[in-house]
Amino acid sequence: MLAGMGPDERIYRLAGRRLGLITAAQFRGEGLSAAQVRTRLQRGQLRRLRRGVYCLAGTPVTWERSVLAAVLACSSTAVASHITAGALWSPSVIPRANGMIHLTSPCQGRLAGVQVHRRELPHWQRTKWEGVPVTRPERTIIDVAGTVGVDLLARFTDDLVRRGLLDLERLRDLAKRFNRGPRAAALSSVLADRLPGYRAHDSDWEEHMDALYDSLPLPTAVRQYEICTPRGTYRIDRAIVELRIAIEWNGYSWHGQRSSFDKDSDRAADLASVGWRLLAFTAKTSPERLCDAVLGAVRGSAQAG
């Protein structure tokens, strides 16, 4: 109980920490009886959202608040999970699931508009996102795999890596426990392209160029491949390793500067010194030109060999 405060002040202080929500258990902890809660409901100070979960009048109605209300109504160990957790972690990539809220809990609660996945998660697979209990990013990817396409799963993974929210090695270790079914196949596909040291795309257009390359009849090229030279180590966007062909996606925001132009020239020279040929393309490169250049370099390397 918060000393020196009246009951209403304590309620507002507690609700402010949870998107405007407060539970029946918290009312009891603050010494409010059921009759006192009913009085505040009748006055319009409170609204009942779910069983044992209330909100302060006037607080913003948001999807995130709806998710937290479902979590609080389900059980003390429930967390947002699956596609709901994905939309919390990466709203720009993962769409919300048609109004359905997904939770994971050891208790099989029955809540309107909520799908509860009955499972007890260890503490290291759980965390909070802005006050909402949720599965950690690694566990979220495991749960989402198999329910969304591989391309969307890859974009979700890259978004989390780029924002520093995901440890790929931790994901790789966790994925070893799920080695069967469509989920395992999707995880394997995503992780195969994300080897140790992987750097996610810095921009959407780089992702577009990677997708373009993969759609064309071109040799397999490893993403984010590191090449060591006497003057430093370079990370290449795509590499046909056996033929020593390096492929770079050049964006104007970086490469349109003189200093970057000089660095690009030095990079090409350093790569050439260890036998690599560098091919650079921009967002305006046509699929036909990309194909012709790469296949031409392949033929040249084969003839030289």
Secondary structure, DSSP 8 states (H G I E B T S, - for coil): --TT--HHHHHHHHHTTTTTEEEHHHHHHTT--HHHHHHHHHHTSEEEEETTEEEETT----HHHHHHHHHHHH-TT-EE-HHHHHHHH-TTTS---TT-EEEEESS----TTEEEEE----GGGEEEETTEEEE-HHHHHHHHBTTB-HHHHHHHHHHHHHTT---HHHHHHHHTT--SHHHHHHHHHHHHT--TT----SSHHHHHHHHHHHHSS----EEEEEEEETTEEEEEEEEEGGGTEEEEE--HHHHTSHHHHHHHHHHHHHHHHTT-EEEEE-TT--HHHHHHHHHHHHHHHHHH-
